[in-house]
Amino acid sequence: MVAMANWRDAHRGRDGDTIAASIGTLGAPKTSREELAQRVKDMDARLAAHPDDAGAAILLADALLRQTRVLGNPGLAIRAERVLTRVLNGDPSNYDANRMLGALYLSQHRFREAVKAGERNRDARPYDPVNYGVIGDGHLELGEYDAAFDAYDRMMALRPSAAAYSRVAYARELQGNVAGALESMRLAADATGADDPEALAWAHAQVGDLYVQLDKRYEAKQAYSAASHAFPGHPFAVIGYARVIAAEGDLGGALTLLQRLADASPTPDLAARIGDLLERMGRHEAAERQFALAESGWRADAPEPKNLARFLAEHDRKIDDAIAIAEQAVSERHDIFTEDALAWAYFKAGRIEDARNAIALALRTGTRDRDIRAHAAAIGAAAPRVASR
């Protein structure tokens, strides 16, 4: 979520043919679903007529990244990378393209590359706050929290903005300060203009997620409704609202919402959520079909090792495979959610001591994440600590 946070700073290209302001900036077209699609169409036409228009290429990449978040289609990010690569092949020093590349690497979970790109751009323009956001996001996803928080502090000091507030919110959430995170995320929503409805919907949905953590379902539903009002059908809003009404007992309503979303933009996460609802409703065969789709998607279409390992462990599927996947992931990144996935896989395999060691790392930031805390409680109950230790 942080990796795809609200990019509102200008991405203006050097090319004199650039014909529009960047998405999310003053004077730019709105970022509704229809207007994002129109921007892609317009910039494609512009590039067909003027292949060297770097500004149009950057605007196209910007729109494609937004669509990646809305549609959950990783192919759009791949296309955005091709667009940026063409610009940089002709002009390696193009700052706007290089800065956009950092955001693109984050969307593709290429976190080391994102940090390096952010650092290069920071060295070129040390007072551009966007670069510190990219650097911080990369470090955060790798579990390098001190470096991430330092970058966010610098970003906020340079220019308080929706993008900076949202990062402060996530940093607070990771450290267990959910009330403080909510305060910062509400500031992020307030700082997001109505001319950027996609980012506004994203921010309101994050507010809703934080209300859920605080057991304030009514306020959460209000936030999700505000997100849907800003950008109808935004996936984060739909998923959040479905989660709340399912917790209130409306499994059928939640299932309908998620199935509609999956029909338009299928993702492994949606398949897993739909499968869980079907399982709770006693529709075991239908649930198993969704679980198979989720597993296949996380293995091939949208690889995300920690999500796949956690899914396998939670659903008692191929536990040895879950351990191998999580161990490989932890060898590359040490964020608390990857450590938790490994801990839960160890627990399901009966490797309690290994699970204890991994869950301790998952708890190291002070997170109040309910899944992590529930896993920690189960692991602790299976192997209570000796008092002398």
PyMOL commands that set and color helices and strands:
alter all, ss='L'
color gray80, all
select helices_A, chain A and resi 2-4+33-49+54-71+74-90+95-107+111-124+129-141+145-158+162-174+178-190+197-213+217-230+235-247+251-264+268-280+284-301+305-314+319-332+336-348+352-362+370-382
alter helices_A, ss='H'
color red, helices_A
deselect
rebuild
show_as cartoon
